[in-house]
Amino acid sequence: MRFYPLVILSLLASQAANAISFQTRLEKVEWKVEGDKFECRLSQPIANFGSGVFVRRAGEQATFTLETQERWLGAGQATLLAAAAPWQPGRGDINLGAVSVNGVPGVFNSSQEQGTRLLTGLLEGRSPVVRHRTAAGRDPIEVRLLPVKFGDAYQEYLACTAKLLPVNFDQIRKTQVGFPGGGIDLEPLAMAKLDIILDFIKADPTVNRIQLDGHADNSGNRLTNRDMSRRRALAVMEYLKARGFPEEQITVRFHGERYPVVPNNSAANRAKNRRVTLLLERVPEAEVAPQPQAAPESAPAAEEAAPTSTSEAKPV
């Protein structure tokens, strides 16, 4: 089917005759793809506005946002649409719900579901459209991307996403490794989790510290439980060391049964409390100081947070 730019643009203009409208002229539409192992971006510059951008982080699906240097959109709830093209009679717009506009250059972030549906809509010839009001709150405003030339750009975007890591830093920054069987040996699921973490660290060497906090249930006496939590933390440390992570960048602590994640009132709950928590950190080299030989244990700040000491605790 052949599209006639003047007809299409006039139809688009008629749809938003009473609104301030931003979109690129049909013949000037272009898509850009960029990314690495951590994130892929698919964007369309929007004339006199900025860009509409799909962002897919490692371990997640795509979200959609508008980027602009001007505060065109006021704060509040904007409407996100997968709008039918004027040359597609009989097809209505798909309302994808609201997005929260924060009034700064990174205007909003859609949900992953909204982002996926917008990409699907583009493949069907639909336009991502954001409708809202201006920052002054007086005039309606519409920002539109066009599906022109999308197919080739989407294939390039898919090639980028195929190289993404399986997880991102936020997903693994705090990871729990379980010992449900009650011993100190790492189970296959625990090793799989640790391998994912190690692969991420190889790709992102700025992650240069790991804090290990060992825990136990209340099955034994206090000293036995502390020793079990220590041996579990050491088992995780040895696994990390064996696969190349430096021992001097690992902090080991252990707390016995003091900080359960659930009450120790059933076999299933006790299994959940037998664990080691890993906390990944990015510490600037100038801030890395030698660890003290010992420090007192203190209560965690949150459910899985560890005490504030920075060295391996000693059994009592």
C-alpha positions, 0 to 999 in steps of 0.5 A: 500500500502506498502512503501519501504524506500530505493526506496522512499528515492532514488526517493526523492534524485533524485528530488533534486540532485543539491540541499542541501536537509533536511528531516528526514529519513522515519523510524524516522519521528515523529510528536509532538502536543502541545498547550493550549487555546491560541495556538496549534502547530503541528510540525515535527523535520527535521534532522540536520535542526530544525522543520517544524511547523504549528501554529494555534492561537486562532481566526485564521487558521493555518500558517506554518513556519520553525524553525532552529538555523542556517541561512540555508536559505537566505533572500528573496522569497522562494517557498512553495509547497505541493509536490506529493509523489514519489509513487503517479505517475501522481500527480504534485506538487502544487505551493502555492506561495512565502513566505518571508524569513527573515534570522533569526531562525524563518524563515518565516510565511506562510499565513493562506490560505497556511497553510490550504492547506499544512495541506490538502495536508498532509492528501492527502499524500503530503509533505510541501516543501520549496525551496530557496537558501542558505544564501550565495546565491550560492546553491539551498536548499530544506526543506521537511516534510514527511506525514508519521504518519500524520493521528494520529497526526492530530487528536490530533491536532484537539482535541487541536484546539477544545479547543482554545478560539474564539479570540486572544489578538491582535484581541480584544486589541482594540475593538469598542462597538457601540451605533447606536440607539443614547442612552446609553443602551448597545445593544445585539451586544455590550454585546456579544462583551464585553462577549467575552472580559471578557471570554478572560480575565478570561483565561488570567489574565495578561490582567489587565487594560482596558481603555474606551473612550466614543464618540458621534456624533455631533447631540447635543451641545458640553456639551450634546455630552460630557455628552452622551459620558461619560454616554456611557463609564460609561455604559460599565464600569458598565457592566464590573464591574457587571461581575467581572472586578475590577473597579480600573483597568478601566480608563474612558475618554470621548470626545463628538464629537471631534474624529469622525471615519467618517464625521458626514454627514449622519445618518449612519455615525453618528451612527458609531460615537456613540461608546465606544472604549476599549483598553486592556493592560498588565501592570506589577504590579510594574508599576501600580500607583494610578490614578490622579483625573483629567488630561487635554484632548489631541488629540488621536494619531490615529483614535481610539486612546484616549487622553493621560490623564489617568483619567476620564475627567470632563465635561466643 
